[in-house]
Every structure is written in structure tokens, then in C-alpha cells.
Amino acid sequence: MATIAVMFKIDGEGVAPALQQAGENLDKANGQAVLDFSTVRRVDPAGLAALQELATIAEGRGVKLALRGVNIEVYKVLKLAKLGPRFSFLS
């Protein structure tokens, strides 16, 4: 049976609150959640902390996280913060 991923739109102006809200709604994800980063141009330290927390919650619940539409600058920050391996990336 195919798994249907739950999509969360991440607002570029409020990354951390959007990620916290996604974490609260991970119960709706049936094994996979996609975070749409297409409007996110940068991630601040609070956003990085929220991403790390979300990844930890998802791993604990057996939910795989995918990031969609990540620009190269955000990807570099995730890689430097050693968060890249915790996500899959979609174009």
C-alpha cells in the first residue's frame, strides 16, 4: 500500500513557529512528511533549533522528513549544522 505524505508549507518569514506547528501536527503524517521550503530564503538560529527538534520528534515517531524547494544557501546552512543527513531533499 502506498504512503501518502503530509505537506507542511513553511513560511519564509516565520520559520521557527511554522516548524513548531508542523511538529505538533506530525501525528497526521502516515510515515512521511514533506516540508515546503520554497519561500524560505534564510534560516536563523531559532529556525535551526526548531528543525533539529522537529527531526528528533519525527525520528521518535517513525516519520521520515523531506524538504522540498530548499535553496542552495539554506542547504549550505543545514549541511554546516550537520542537519542535512536527517532529511531527504526534493526539488
N, C-alpha and C positions, 0 to 999 in steps of 0.2 A: 504494500500500500504506500502511495506517495505521501510525503510530508509536505504540508503547506506552511511556509514560513510566515511569521507575523512581521509586518513592516512598521517601523517607527521612524517618523520624519524628525530629524534633529535640526532645530532652529539655529542658524549661524550666529545669532545674537545672544542666545541663552543656552549654550552647550551643556553646562553642568546641570541646570534644572531639567532640561529635556532628557538627559541621560538618567537622572534620578527617577523621573516619571516612567521611563522605559523599564527601569529595574523593578518598579512597583507593579508593572503590568507583565512581567515575564511569565507569570502563571498562565497567561493566554497563549504563549508560544508552545507549539507542539513539537519541541525538539530543535527548532531553529528560529532565529530572529534576525531580521535584516535592519540595520540602522542606516537610514538615508542621510549621508553627509554632503549631498550635492550643494547645499547652501552654506556649508561651514568653510570659512577661509582660513581660520586660525583656531588653535586650541590653547587656552591658558592653563595655568597650573591646576585650577579648580576643575577644569574640564578633564585634564589628565587623571586627576584623582577619581573623578566620577567614572571615567572609562575603566580604570583599574578595579574599582568597586563593582561595577556592572559585570565585568569579566569574571570576577570571583563569584558573584551571585549566580551567574549563568552556569559556570562550571559546577557549582554545587547542586544545581537543579538539572544538570544534564542537557542544557540548551547550548547549541552552537551559535556563535555570533558572527555575522558577516557585515562588513561595512561597504556600503555602495556609494560611488561617486566621490571618493576621497581624493583631494587634490594632492599634488606632489609635496607641497610644503607641510601639510598635515601628516602625510605619510612619513616624511623625514622625522618629524617630531615624535611620532609613535615609535619609529624604529630606534631613535636615540633613547627614548624612555623604556626601551625593551618591551613594549606592549604589542608590537607587530605580530609575533607568533601566536598571540592569544585570539586573533581574529583571522577570518578569511576575507579577502578583498574582491569585490565585484566592480565591474566597470559600468 
